[in-house]
């Protein structure tokens, strides 16, 4: 599969230059028979490329374990949210020293709690605010992410708020969803965010939020495979870029 191709590419990589007029053209047969690493300039035709649809080229990548994964789709997120909504918000975890809570019950008897993180015991402007939401739908979370700086979907336990399954984004900022690596993350309770809230000017940067919550942040990467040919042979070329 694509991940195995990439691993092999990383192990036996050559750098193919498309410019650098000082280098003469090298036949693909010579390149495939040469030991890596080398630099070459080639003249070839594009036979095929994968994936065929551009949006499929975007993956999420863990720099710690080098895993490459498909971006979870909307239906996965919706399914996880519906599952978490079956657990009612715990009243004992509302209105603490570092966040202010608002709760209500919808017409379909779904309980929602939104926890607005405070700074110096005051609520911040919406564009500077991080909030946590329990029981929200996908549509409600998207609306909140357009107005507030950061949105974190959570659920109640007996002792604290916690993140959802890491198949869901652990953080939303505007239109960007941030994911954590299931293998490398050790999720911590949401009370760990209070240390960021206590900073002089909380920036709510995703990397800082991930760090205090024990999340190994996945990076969005662009991946494509090209098959290049000339009269002497074929060569697979890969793009892997953040």
N, C-alpha and C positions, 0 to 999 in steps of 0.2 A: 504494500500500500504506500501511500504518499509519505508516511512517516519513515518507513524503512528506506525508501528512495533517498530521503533527506539525510538519514543517518549515513548511508553509503556515500552520499555526496560529500558529507563533511569529512569522512575518513579518507576518501580518494579524490580530493578536490583539485581542480586546476582553475586558474584564473584566466578567463577568456576576455581579451581586450577588444573593443570594437573600434578603437581609435588608434593612436600611436603609430603614425606613418613611418617611424624609424624601424618598425618591425616588419619583416616580410610575411606574406601569408603562409600559414602552415596547413597542410592537408589534415583532415580529421583522422585518417588512419594513423598518422604519425603521433597525434595527440593521444589517442587511445592506447598506443603502445609505449608511451613514455611514463616515467615515474613522476609522481606528484611530489612537491609542488613545482609548477612551471608557469611561465607566462607566454601566451600565444596571441597572435592576431589571425583571425580566420575570415574566410569568405564562403558563406554557406547559405542554403535555402532553409526556410522554416517548413518542416513537414507537418508537425502537429504541435498542439499546445494543450495543457490541462491546468485547471479546469476550464470547461468551455464557457461557463458563465462567470463574469468578473466577481460578483459578490461571493462566490464560493471560494475565492482565493484568500479571503480574510479568515484567519484562524486565531486561536489563543494559545500562547506559548509560555511554558514555565522555564525560566532560566536556571532554576535550581536542579530539577530532575530531567530537563530537556524534553519534556513531553509536549506534543503538539496535538491540539484537540479542535474539534469543530466548535464554533460558537453556539452555545445552547439557543434553541429557538424560542419563539414567543409562547408556544404551547407548553413547553417544559416549565417556564416561569409561571404561567397561569395555573398549571396543575399544582405546583408547590405552594402557591399563594392560597389556593382553595383548600388545600390540606391543612395549612397553618391556621386558616380562619375557623376551623372546627374547635380550636382551643380558645376559650374565652380569655380576654385580658385579666391578669391578676390585679385586683384593686390595691393590694399591698405594695405593688411596684409602681404606683403612680404618684406624681407630685413629690419628687425627692428633692434633695438639696441642689442637684445639678441639672434637673430638667422639670418642665411644667407639662402637665398632661391634660388632654381634652378627650372625652369619651362620648360616644353616642351609639344608639341602636338604629339600624336601617329598617326600612319597611319589610325586608325579607328576614328580619330578626337576626341580622349579622351584627356582632359587636365590634366596634372599631375604637382603637385608642391611638392617639398621636402624641408623642412625647417631644416637646421642643426643648432642645438643649440650651441652657442659660449660660451667660458669661457675667461674672461679678453679680450674680443673683438677678440679672436682668435679661429679658429676651432681646435678641439681636434683630436687626432688620432682616426681612425675608431673604434678601440676596446674600446674607452672611450666615444664615441659620442652617444648622444641621438638625434634622428631625428623624425620629424613629417611628415606624407605623406598624401596628398590629391589626390584622384582619382586613387589610385593604385589598381591593381588586387591582388588576393590572391597569385599568383605566384610571382609577383613583390615584395610583402611585405615579403614573405619567403626568397627571395634572399637577400634583405636588412638586414633581421634579422640575417642572417648567417655572415654578414660582420661587421655590426655595433652593438654596445652594446645594445641599446634600440630603438625600433620602436613603435611609437604611431600613429595609423590611426586617422585622423581628417577631419573636413570639415570647410568651411568658413561660417561665418555669416557676418552681416554688420559691427560688431564691433570687433570680435575676432575669433580665431580658437576655435573649440569646439570638444569634444569627440563624437564618433558615439553612436548609440544605445548600451546600456550595454549588449545586447545579444551577441555583438561582444567583443573580448578581447580588453581592453583599452590599453594594453601594451604587447609587445612581446620581449622576451630576448632569443636569440638562438632558441631552440626548445620549449621553455616554453611559454604558453599563460596565461596571468593574466586577471581574470575577476572581475567585481565589482557587488555587490548586488544591484539589481534594487530597492528594497524596502528601503534599509538603506542608499544608496548613495545620495549625493546632488552634482552632477557634477559642477565644477567651470571652468571658461575659462582657456585656456592654458597659458595665461600670468602669472598665478600663478607659473608656472615652473621657471620663471626668478629668483625667490628667491633661488632655488636650484642651478641654473647656476652661481649665484653670490658667492656661497660658495668657500672656498679656494681650496678644492679638491672635486668636485662633484662626489659622488659615484654612483648616479642614482640607488639607491636601490628601488625595487618595493614598499616596505612599505612607504618610504618617498614620492615617486611619488604619490602614492595613497592618502596619507594624504593631500598634498597640492592641489590635484585636487578634494578633497571632495569625494573620493571613499572609500567605505567599502570593503576591499579586501576579496574576497572569497578564501578559502583554499581548496586545493585538499585533499580529504580523501578517505580511503579505507574501503568499507563497504561490509560485507558478513553476511548471515544468515545460520546457521546450525541447523538441527533438529537431536537431539541425542536421542537414545532410549535404554532402558534396559528392563528387564522382568516386571518392575513395572509401566512403563509409558514413556512419551516423554517430551522433554524439548527443547525449542528454545534457541539457543545461538547466540550472535551477536558479530561481530568484527566491531569496529568503531575506526579508527586510522588515524592520520595525516601522 
